[in-house]
Amino acid sequence: MRIATWNVNSITARLPRLLAWLESTGTDVLCVQETKCSAEQFPADELRELGYESAVHATGRWNGVALISRLGLDDVVTGLPGGPEYEGTQEPRAISATCGPVRVWSVYVPNGREVDHAHYTYKLQWLAALKAAAATDAAGGRPFAVLGDFNVAPADEDVWDPALFEGATHVTPAERAALTALRETGLSDVLPRPLKYERPYTFWDYRQLAFPKNRGMRIDLVYGNEPFAAAVKDSYVDREERKGKGASDHAPVVVDLDI
């Protein structure tokens, strides 16, 4: 079974690349973030032609998440149970379903913006709610994983120059502590093997030639419980999909399971 997560940074803008990537890689389940479309605009028909079902939680703004599967989509839950609101609404940042033998979440954790911003407090509240919502499945006997854009680099080696991020979001002790608390529910970090360079970054800014200079961050993560982690036979970041015209600023993270 091949499962992946990808912040596509607009699924309509990335649709030709997405369809070609699904065909060429044989991915069974894809967790998508930042769809930037409404549920009505989501390309379910095009995906169905390739043999994929889809479930989407989106409102047409800059966030939105989805699950794309050719192994079925059962017991779909949209939204983060018990999740906080921001500016009076719970944003579409989480969706979960059972795909064949595995239960998966696709999550798009709030950015946080700046440490003294209300969005940063919201981010920490959101991560705490994710921990509470995932705890039962994380401790269970069924393979389970939370995949997505966490907007947190778990350690200093997950950013290209830690000194440049000092005092900024994505690397603060509170954000990293929230990830530690999530893992303590029974999840472990499925670290992709590096295909180039020493560290498998997943995000590179569009500006200042960040990608060719490998000035990246590892913020797209796969957290799996013990049955999931035990089934992992390979994991990597598909850097090739970050190249060329029309690429997202994130690359897919791919996990192969012996299930």
C-alpha positions in Angstrom: 0.0 0.0 0.0 1.3 3.4 -0.9 0.1 6.4 1.0 1.2 10.0 0.6 0.6 13.6 1.9 0.9 16.7 -0.2 0.2 20.4 0.3 -0.7 21.2 -3.3 -1.2 25.0 -2.7 -4.4 25.1 -4.8 -5.7 21.8 -6.3 -7.1 23.6 -9.4 -3.8 25.2 -10.2 -2.0 21.9 -9.6 -4.6 19.5 -11.2 -2.7 18.4 -14.3 0.4 17.7 -12.2 -1.6 15.9 -9.5 -3.4 13.6 -12.0 -0.1 12.7 -13.7 1.6 12.1 -10.4 -1.1 9.8 -9.2 -0.9 7.8 -12.4 2.9 7.6 -12.5 3.4 6.7 -8.8 0.5 4.3 -8.2 -0.4 6.0 -5.0 -3.3 4.3 -3.2 -4.2 7.1 -0.7 -3.3 10.7 -0.9 -3.9 13.3 1.9 -4.2 16.7 0.4 -3.9 20.1 2.1 -4.5 23.7 1.0 -7.0 22.9 -1.6 -8.0 26.5 -2.0 -11.3 25.6 -3.5 -14.9 25.0 -2.4 -16.3 21.5 -2.1 -18.3 22.1 -5.3 -15.1 23.2 -7.2 -13.1 20.1 -6.1 -12.2 17.9 -9.1 -14.0 14.8 -7.9 -15.0 13.8 -11.5 -11.5 13.9 -12.8 -10.2 11.8 -9.9 -13.0 9.3 -10.4 -11.9 8.8 -14.0 -8.6 7.6 -12.6 -10.3 5.2 -10.2 -10.2 7.4 -7.0 -12.9 8.3 -4.6 -12.5 11.6 -2.8 -13.7 13.3 0.4 -13.2 17.0 0.8 -13.6 19.6 3.6 -13.2 23.0 2.1 -14.9 26.4 1.9 -13.0 28.0 -1.0 -10.6 30.1 1.1 -6.9 29.5 1.5 -7.1 26.3 3.5 -9.1 23.1 2.8 -8.2 19.4 3.1 -9.1 16.3 1.2 -8.6 12.5 1.1 -8.2 10.8 -2.3 -8.3 7.0 -2.2 -8.7 4.0 -4.5 -9.1 1.7 -1.5 -12.4 3.2 -0.4 -13.4 5.9 2.0 -15.4 4.7 5.0 -16.4 6.5 8.2 -15.5 9.9 6.9 -15.3 12.6 9.6 -14.9 16.2 8.5 -13.5 18.8 10.8 -11.5 18.4 14.0 -13.7 17.1 16.9 -13.4 19.5 19.7 -11.3 21.9 17.6 -11.1 25.6 18.3 -12.6 28.4 16.3 -10.8 31.3 14.7 -12.7 34.5 14.1 -16.0 32.8 14.9 -15.6 29.6 12.7 -13.9 26.3 12.8 -11.7 26.3 9.7 -11.6 23.3 7.3 -8.3 21.9 8.4 -8.9 18.2 9.2 -10.6 15.2 7.6 -10.3 11.5 8.4 -11.5 8.2 6.9 -10.7 4.5 6.8 -9.0 3.5 3.6 -8.7 -0.2 3.3 -6.8 -1.5 6.3 -5.6 2.0 7.5 -7.3 4.9 9.3 -5.9 8.2 8.2 -6.2 11.9 9.0 -5.3 14.7 6.5 -4.5 17.8 8.5 -3.4 21.4 7.8 -2.3 22.9 11.0 -2.7 26.7 11.3 0.4 28.7 10.4 0.5 30.8 13.5 1.8 33.9 11.7 3.7 35.6 14.5 4.4 34.5 18.1 2.4 37.4 19.5 -0.5 37.0 17.1 -3.8 35.5 18.0 -3.3 32.9 15.3 -0.3 31.5 17.2 -2.5 30.9 20.2 -5.1 29.3 17.9 -2.4 27.1 16.5 -1.4 25.7 19.9 -5.1 25.2 20.8 -5.6 23.4 17.5 -2.7 21.0 18.1 -4.0 20.3 21.6 -7.4 19.4 20.1 -5.7 17.2 17.5 -3.9 15.3 20.3 -7.2 14.7 22.1 -9.1 13.7 19.0 -6.4 11.3 17.8 -5.5 9.6 21.1 -7.9 6.6 20.9 -6.9 5.6 17.4 -3.2 6.3 18.1 -3.3 3.8 21.0 -5.4 1.2 19.1 -4.4 -1.9 17.2 -5.4 -0.8 13.7 -2.8 1.0 11.6 -3.4 4.7 12.0 -1.6 7.8 10.9 -2.0 11.6 11.0 -0.4 13.1 7.8 -0.2 16.6 6.6 1.3 20.0 6.7 1.9 20.6 10.4 3.6 24.0 10.0 6.1 23.0 12.6 9.7 21.8 12.1 10.2 19.1 14.8 13.9 19.9 15.4 16.6 22.4 14.5 17.9 20.0 11.8 14.6 20.3 10.1 15.3 23.9 9.0 18.1 24.9 6.7 19.4 27.6 9.0 18.0 27.6 12.6 19.6 31.0 13.4 17.4 32.6 10.8 14.2 31.3 12.5 15.0 32.4 16.0 12.0 34.1 17.5 9.7 33.0 14.6 6.9 30.6 14.5 7.3 27.0 13.3 10.3 26.4 15.6 9.2 27.7 19.0 9.5 25.4 22.1 5.7 25.5 22.6 5.0 24.3 19.0 7.5 21.5 19.3 6.2 20.6 22.7 2.7 20.2 21.2 4.2 17.8 18.6 5.9 15.9 21.4 2.5 15.6 23.2 0.9 14.4 20.1 3.5 11.7 19.6 3.1 10.6 23.3 -0.4 9.4 22.4 1.3 6.4 20.7 2.6 8.0 17.4 6.1 8.1 16.0 7.6 10.3 13.3 8.0 8.3 10.0 11.1 10.1 8.8 11.6 10.0 5.1 15.0 8.8 3.8 16.9 11.6 2.0 17.1 11.2 -1.8 19.4 14.2 -2.1 21.3 16.2 0.6 21.4 15.0 4.2 18.0 16.1 5.4 14.6 15.4 3.7 13.0 18.9 3.6 9.4 19.1 2.3 8.9 22.8 1.8 10.9 25.5 0.0 9.7 29.1 -0.4 9.1 30.3 -4.0 11.4 33.3 -3.3 15.1 33.8 -3.5 15.9 30.5 -5.3 15.1 28.6 -2.1 14.6 25.3 -3.8 17.7 25.2 -6.0 19.7 26.3 -2.9 18.0 23.8 -0.7 16.9 26.4 1.8 14.0 24.3 3.0 12.1 23.0 6.0 10.6 19.7 7.0 7.1 20.6 8.0 5.0 18.0 6.1 5.0 15.0 8.5 3.7 11.5 8.9 2.9 10.4 12.4 1.9 6.7 12.6 1.0 4.5 15.5 2.9 1.3 16.3 1.0 -1.0 13.8 1.4 1.6 11.1 5.1 2.2 11.8 5.8 -1.5 11.9 4.4 -1.9 8.4 6.6 0.9 6.8 9.0 -0.5 4.3 10.1 2.8 2.7 9.5 6.5 2.9 10.8 9.4 0.9 10.2 13.0 -0.2 9.4 13.2 -3.9 11.6 16.3 -4.7 11.1 15.9 -8.4 7.5 17.1 -8.0 8.8 20.4 -6.6 10.7 21.1 -9.8 9.5 22.9 -12.9 6.8 25.4 -13.9 3.6 25.2 -11.9 4.9 23.3 -8.9 3.6 23.6 -5.4 6.0 25.0 -2.8 5.7 21.6 -1.0 6.8 18.2 -2.2 4.8 15.0 -1.6 5.9 12.7 1.3 5.4 9.1 0.2 5.2 6.1 2.5 5.1 2.4 1.4 3.5 0.0 3.7 3.6 -3.8 3.8 -0.1 -4.3 4.5 
